[in-house]
Amino acid sequence: MEDFKGQSILNFIKELPNDDTCKAYLAKIKWQDGFTCMKCRHQQGCEKAGHNYQCYGCQHVESSTANTLFHKVKFGLQKAFCVVFEMSTSSKSVSSIQMGKCFDIRQGTAWCFM
């Protein structure tokens, strides 16, 4: 998948229709120059299910979301991608109340994520 261009949320959702495609997109970007373990800095590993990598050096399994903006997001990766998309393409600031209503998440959750 190429970098997303344009400001249409509908096109954005077509490109990333679910959490799994969002994880695949993150994995592609995160490991575009090859895998490097965050624990031991070893550079060899194998891809596991769910777009994770396991290090051959220390056996650590690393998620594509680990150490990114989307690390431990509790409300769904696609929603998180949409919140970031909305924030980055909006010409005015967007309130956490509006984001919460728009994406069906609590206002406090939206505020913390934003």
N, C-alpha and C positions, 0 to 999 in steps of 0.2 A: 504494500500500500504506500502510496506517495504521501507527502505531507498534505494535510488538509488545507485547502484554499477556499476562500469565500466566506460569506457571513450568514449562510442559510442554515438554521438549526436542523431543518428537515434533511438537507444533504449530509450534514454532520452525523445525524442519527442513522442514515442509510449506510454510511461508511463504517460506523461502529454500532451495530444493532444490539449488542448484548455484552455482558461482562466478560465473556470469554474472548471476544474479538478485541476488547479493550486491553485485556491482559496480553494477548498476542502482539498488539501494537506496542505496548510498553516493553515487552521482551525484545522486540526487533530493535527498538531504539537503545535500550539499555545495554544490550550485548552486540551492537553493530560492529564493534572492533574486537570481538571475542570475549569470552568469559574470564573474569578475574574474581576469585573468591574474596569477599569482604572480610572474612575472618583471618585467613592465612596468606592471602595474596597469591595463592597458587593459580596458574592460568589454564589448567586442564580440568574438564569436568564433562558431564553428560546431561543432556536435556531430559527432564522427567515430565510426567503428566502434569497438566495444569500450568504449563509455561514456567516451570521451575528448573533450576540447574543444581546438580549435586557435584560438589568438589571432589576430585580424586585424592587430594591431599589430606583433608580433614573430615571428609564425608558430610560437611555442612550442606544443607539444602537451602537454597536462596530463591525466594519468590521474585517474580518480575516487578512486584510493587514495593519490595523492600528498599528502604533508603530513598524513596521518591516521595513526592507530594501525596501520593495515594496510599502510602503505607498505613495499614490498619484502619482503612476507611470502613465504617460500619454500615453504611447505607447503600451500598451497591456501587460498583465501579463505573457503570455507565452514567449513573446520576452524577457522580463526582466529575466525570469528564464533561458532562453537560453544564454543571455549575461553573467549571473553569472556562469552558467555551463562552458561556454567557457573560462572565466577568471580563474576559479578554476582548470580546467583540462589542460590548455595550459602550456607547459614547458617553453615557453618564454613569455615575456610580449606582450600584444596585444594592438595595437594603437586604439584610439577612431575613427580614420578615417576608419580603417579596420572594426571595429565593426559596424559603421554606414552603410558602404556598405554591409556588410554581412547580417545585420538584417533590412535593409531598414528604418533606422532612421537617423536623422540629426547628424552630427559629434558632434556638441555642446551638443545635448541631450545625446549622448553616453558618452561624456566626463564627463558631470555632474553626470550621473548615476554611471559611473565607479569610 
